[in-house]
Amino acid sequence: MKQRLDILLTEKNLVDSRARAKALIMAGKVLVNGQRVDKAGTLIADDAEIRLLGEDMPFVSRGGLKLRKALDVFGINLVGRMAADIGASTGGFTDCMIQRGAKMVYAIDVGYGQLAWKLRINLQVVNMERTNIRNVTRKKFYYGLPSFASIDVAFISLEKVLPVVFDVLTDTGEVVALIKPQFEAGREHVGKRGVVRDKKIHAAVIERVLKFAAEVGFKICGLDFSPIKGPEGNIEYLAHLSKVGDAADIEILSVVNSAHGELD
């Protein structure tokens, strides 16, 4: 399947908007399979290798920046651990996990042909594309159960995913889950282009998701905001969940206010 290059850049999470994608393309800063492409409407195969020139990006997609912050803020050590990237897409989180010392990463996604080539050929990565996490059982993890999982899913609530993740993790497992208000709030709260801007809605969504996670059995160990917005400009939040340890005193409103103060 082929798509416009500007749309593909956005869907692969390489840029934060189509406007930014078009600007980079017109400036000649986008390489497709090693060749410069300067027309935003050029149709490109979904599995093409796309690289941005002059961009200081240590991971295959911007998603890696989100997980990097979470690992640093929450003090999570991945060295030698089995991990799972749920909603892997291009593999920004997977790339971050490998760079942080994970022994192996299960890259799980319902899509097909999205995972970056360098990760496809990495023997530390198990490419589980065309896989819906809701249908996954422990038997699917042939090389050992993950003790860490990241969750970055779209068009579905975390409430549909967290029970499965809790079940497949080891007894000491922990999670970094991306809370996306645009997929958790009711339709009446979602504005133009799918953006949720109301702080009160953000806080309510976070409170509901964290309460549900606790009911599943997770300890709520930390909360912060993503260092970058989602593709359409949504502010997103990082939750640290664990099967063991003590729950933290989470100041939801403080985190929401800090997020809007820095990113709005």
Buried (B, 14 or more C-beta within 10 A) or exposed (E): EEBBBBBBBBBBBBBBBBEBBBBBBEEEBBBBEEEEBEEBEBEBEBEBEBBBEEEEBEBBBBBBBBBBBBBEBBEBEBEEBBBBBBBBBBBBBBBBBBEBEBBBBBBBBBBEEBBBEEBBEBEEBBBBBEBEBEEBEEEBBEEEBBBBBBBBBEEBBBBEBBBBBBBBBBEEBBBBBBBBBBBBBEEEBBEEEBBBBEBEBBBBBBEBBBEBBEEBEBBBBBBBBBBBBBBBBBBBBBBBBBBEEEBBEBEBBEBBBEBBEEBE
